[in-house]
């Protein structure tokens, strides 16, 4: 992996406990859509975060970081970015990057796992959509759908793209899907045979989804997620 220092070009809160970060590497970097980087806090402390954009000509990298006062793992990273204006990273990491395929695609994200699916979707849009793509984004509360307008716009512009937000604890004004995101996919697809499925979110969610999707005939070789390297 390549190690480089990055200038922090932008850092702000998108929603409660959700932060947007834009980094400018000091030297050109290369990665595939769907890979992640490691923030180097120390030689023996490297923290993974999904890259939220496709590879860009200007080399910039976007991160979407979930962080709260009781999540020191992420808050320490944000604090260093704020105080120093720079951060050292290693990349690329991860084997669950976008594959070339003629199969229809399902992107499933939980919370800030959306960053991973956004990178893949951006790349697919740039390459041109020529097959059905479904993106399911599950969050606990509707105000965590921080990219809702962006996804709704993309779906309106591309007939091949379907966007389904799923809110676990929707308020009285929420008119969309409720419950768990993997269950929404189970409800909508009689069979998952022949689909490429990309999954990002908490390890527990990824594990439950894998077992559930087996019941729908998913091909294990077409189910991608960095979590599956560890569980």
C-alpha positions as CSV (number, residue, x, y, z in Angstrom):
1,X,0.0,0.0,0.0
2,X,1.0,3.6,-0.6
3,X,1.5,5.9,2.3
4,X,1.0,9.7,1.9
5,X,0.2,12.8,3.8
6,X,-3.1,14.5,3.1
7,X,-4.2,18.1,3.6
8,X,-7.7,18.4,5.2
9,X,-9.6,20.5,2.6
10,X,-13.0,20.2,4.3
11,X,-14.4,18.9,7.6
12,X,-17.9,19.5,8.7
13,X,-20.9,17.8,10.4
14,X,-23.5,16.6,7.8
15,X,-26.0,15.4,10.5
16,X,-25.8,14.6,14.2
17,X,-22.7,12.5,14.8
18,X,-22.0,12.2,11.0
19,X,-19.0,14.1,9.5
20,X,-17.9,14.9,6.0
21,X,-14.2,15.0,5.3
22,X,-12.4,15.9,2.0
23,X,-8.7,15.1,1.8
24,X,-6.1,16.3,-0.8
25,X,-3.2,13.8,-1.0
26,X,0.3,15.4,-1.4
27,X,1.0,12.9,-4.2
28,X,-1.2,11.0,-6.7
29,X,-3.0,8.0,-5.3
30,X,-4.7,5.1,-6.9
31,X,-7.6,3.0,-5.7
32,X,-10.7,1.1,-7.0
33,X,-14.2,2.2,-6.3
34,X,-15.3,0.4,-3.1
35,X,-11.9,0.3,-1.5
36,X,-10.9,1.9,1.8
37,X,-7.9,3.7,3.4
38,X,-6.1,3.4,6.7
39,X,-5.6,6.6,8.8
40,X,-2.2,6.2,10.4
41,X,-2.4,7.3,14.0
42,X,0.8,5.4,14.9
43,X,2.9,2.7,13.4
44,X,0.8,0.1,15.3
45,X,-2.5,2.0,15.1
46,X,-4.1,2.3,11.6
47,X,-7.8,2.9,11.4
48,X,-9.9,2.0,8.4
49,X,-12.5,4.3,6.7
50,X,-14.4,3.7,3.5
51,X,-13.6,6.1,0.6
52,X,-16.9,7.8,-0.4
53,X,-16.1,8.8,-3.9
54,X,-14.8,7.2,-7.1
55,X,-11.2,7.9,-8.2
56,X,-11.0,11.5,-9.3
57,X,-8.6,13.2,-11.7
58,X,-7.8,15.8,-9.0
59,X,-6.9,13.0,-6.6
60,X,-9.2,14.2,-3.8
61,X,-10.7,11.7,-1.3
62,X,-14.0,11.9,0.5
63,X,-14.8,10.2,3.8
64,X,-18.1,10.0,5.7
65,X,-17.3,9.3,9.3
66,X,-19.7,8.4,12.1
67,X,-18.4,9.8,15.3
68,X,-19.8,10.8,18.7
69,X,-18.4,11.6,22.2
70,X,-18.4,7.9,23.2
71,X,-16.8,6.8,20.0
72,X,-13.2,7.8,20.7
73,X,-11.9,5.6,17.8
74,X,-13.3,8.0,15.2
75,X,-13.3,11.2,17.3
76,X,-9.6,11.0,17.8
77,X,-9.1,10.9,14.1
78,X,-11.4,13.9,13.5
79,X,-9.6,15.8,16.3
80,X,-6.2,15.3,14.8
81,X,-7.6,16.5,11.4
82,X,-9.0,19.6,13.0
83,X,-5.9,20.4,15.0
84,X,-3.2,19.6,12.5
85,X,-5.0,20.2,9.2
86,X,-3.2,17.1,7.9
87,X,-3.4,13.4,8.3
88,X,-1.3,10.4,7.1
89,X,-3.0,7.6,5.3
90,X,-2.3,4.3,3.6
91,X,-4.2,3.0,0.6
92,X,-5.7,1.2,-1.1
93,X,-7.1,-1.5,1.1
94,X,-10.0,-3.9,0.7
95,X,-11.0,-6.7,-1.7
96,X,-14.7,-5.8,-2.1
97,X,-14.2,-3.3,-4.9
98,X,-16.4,-3.0,-7.9
99,X,-16.1,-5.9,-10.4
100,X,-16.8,-5.8,-14.1
101,X,-19.9,-7.8,-14.6
102,X,-23.1,-8.1,-16.7
103,X,-25.2,-9.0,-13.6
104,X,-27.7,-6.6,-12.1
105,X,-26.4,-5.1,-8.9
106,X,-27.7,-4.6,-5.4
107,X,-25.9,-2.1,-3.1
108,X,-26.8,-2.5,0.6
109,X,-25.5,0.0,3.2
110,X,-26.1,0.4,6.8
111,X,-25.4,3.9,8.3
112,X,-22.1,5.4,7.2
113,X,-21.5,2.1,5.3
114,X,-23.2,4.2,2.6
115,X,-19.8,5.7,1.8
116,X,-18.7,2.4,0.4
117,X,-21.7,2.0,-1.8
118,X,-21.6,5.7,-2.9
119,X,-18.1,5.1,-4.3
120,X,-19.2,2.1,-6.3
121,X,-22.4,3.8,-7.5
122,X,-20.5,7.0,-8.6
123,X,-18.1,4.8,-10.7
124,X,-21.0,2.9,-12.3
125,X,-22.8,6.2,-13.2
126,X,-19.5,7.5,-14.7
127,X,-19.1,4.3,-16.7
128,X,-22.8,4.5,-17.8
129,X,-25.6,2.3,-16.4
130,X,-26.6,-0.5,-18.8
131,X,-28.2,-2.8,-16.3
132,X,-30.5,-2.6,-13.2
133,X,-28.9,-1.2,-10.1
134,X,-30.6,-1.1,-6.7
135,X,-29.3,0.8,-3.7
136,X,-30.8,0.1,-0.3
137,X,-29.6,2.5,2.5
138,X,-30.7,1.6,6.0
139,X,-30.4,4.1,8.9
140,X,-31.8,4.2,12.4
141,X,-33.3,7.7,12.1
142,X,-34.4,9.6,9.0
143,X,-32.1,12.6,9.6
144,X,-29.2,10.2,9.0
145,X,-30.1,10.0,5.3
146,X,-27.6,12.8,4.7
147,X,-27.3,12.1,1.0
148,X,-31.0,11.4,0.3
149,X,-31.5,14.3,-2.1
150,X,-28.4,13.3,-4.1
151,X,-29.6,9.7,-4.4
152,X,-33.1,10.7,-5.3
153,X,-31.7,13.0,-8.1
154,X,-29.5,10.2,-9.5
155,X,-32.5,7.8,-9.5
156,X,-34.7,10.4,-11.3
157,X,-32.0,10.9,-13.9
158,X,-31.2,7.2,-14.5
159,X,-34.1,4.8,-15.2
160,X,-31.9,1.8,-14.5
161,X,-31.3,3.0,-10.9
162,X,-33.7,2.3,-8.0
163,X,-33.1,4.0,-4.6
164,X,-34.8,2.6,-1.5
165,X,-34.1,4.3,1.9
166,X,-35.1,2.2,4.9
167,X,-35.5,3.9,8.3
168,X,-35.5,1.6,11.4
169,X,-37.2,4.1,13.7
170,X,-39.0,6.5,11.4
171,X,-40.9,9.4,12.9
172,X,-44.6,10.3,12.2
173,X,-43.6,12.2,9.1
174,X,-41.7,9.3,7.6
175,X,-43.6,7.7,4.7
176,X,-41.0,5.3,3.4
177,X,-39.8,1.8,4.3
178,X,-39.3,0.8,7.9
179,X,-37.5,-2.0,9.7
180,X,-34.1,-3.5,8.8
181,X,-32.4,-2.9,5.4
182,X,-31.6,-6.5,4.6
183,X,-35.2,-7.5,5.3
184,X,-36.4,-4.9,2.8
185,X,-34.3,-6.6,0.2
186,X,-35.6,-10.0,1.2
187,X,-39.2,-8.7,0.8
188,X,-38.5,-7.2,-2.7
189,X,-36.6,-10.0,-4.4
190,X,-38.1,-13.5,-4.7
191,X,-34.6,-14.7,-5.7
192,X,-31.1,-13.3,-5.4
193,X,-29.6,-15.7,-7.9
194,X,-27.8,-13.9,-10.7
195,X,-27.2,-10.7,-8.7
196,X,-24.0,-9.0,-7.7
197,X,-24.5,-7.8,-4.1
198,X,-22.2,-5.3,-2.3
199,X,-22.6,-4.9,1.4
200,X,-21.3,-2.4,3.9
201,X,-22.1,-1.7,7.5
202,X,-21.6,-3.1,11.0
203,X,-20.2,-6.7,11.0
204,X,-23.3,-8.0,12.8
205,X,-25.5,-6.6,10.0
206,X,-23.3,-8.0,7.3
207,X,-23.3,-11.4,8.9
208,X,-27.1,-11.6,9.3
209,X,-27.5,-10.4,5.7
210,X,-25.2,-13.1,4.4
211,X,-27.2,-15.9,6.1
212,X,-30.5,-14.4,5.0
213,X,-29.4,-14.0,1.4
214,X,-28.3,-17.6,1.2
215,X,-32.0,-18.5,1.6
216,X,-32.7,-16.5,-1.5
217,X,-30.0,-18.3,-3.6
218,X,-27.2,-15.7,-3.6
219,X,-24.0,-16.9,-5.3
220,X,-21.4,-16.7,-2.5
221,X,-18.8,-15.6,-5.2
222,X,-21.0,-12.6,-6.1
223,X,-21.5,-11.4,-2.6
224,X,-18.9,-8.7,-1.8
225,X,-18.1,-7.0,1.5
226,X,-15.0,-6.2,3.5
227,X,-16.6,-7.6,6.6
228,X,-16.6,-11.1,5.1
229,X,-12.8,-11.1,5.4
230,X,-13.2,-11.1,9.1
231,X,-16.5,-12.9,9.9
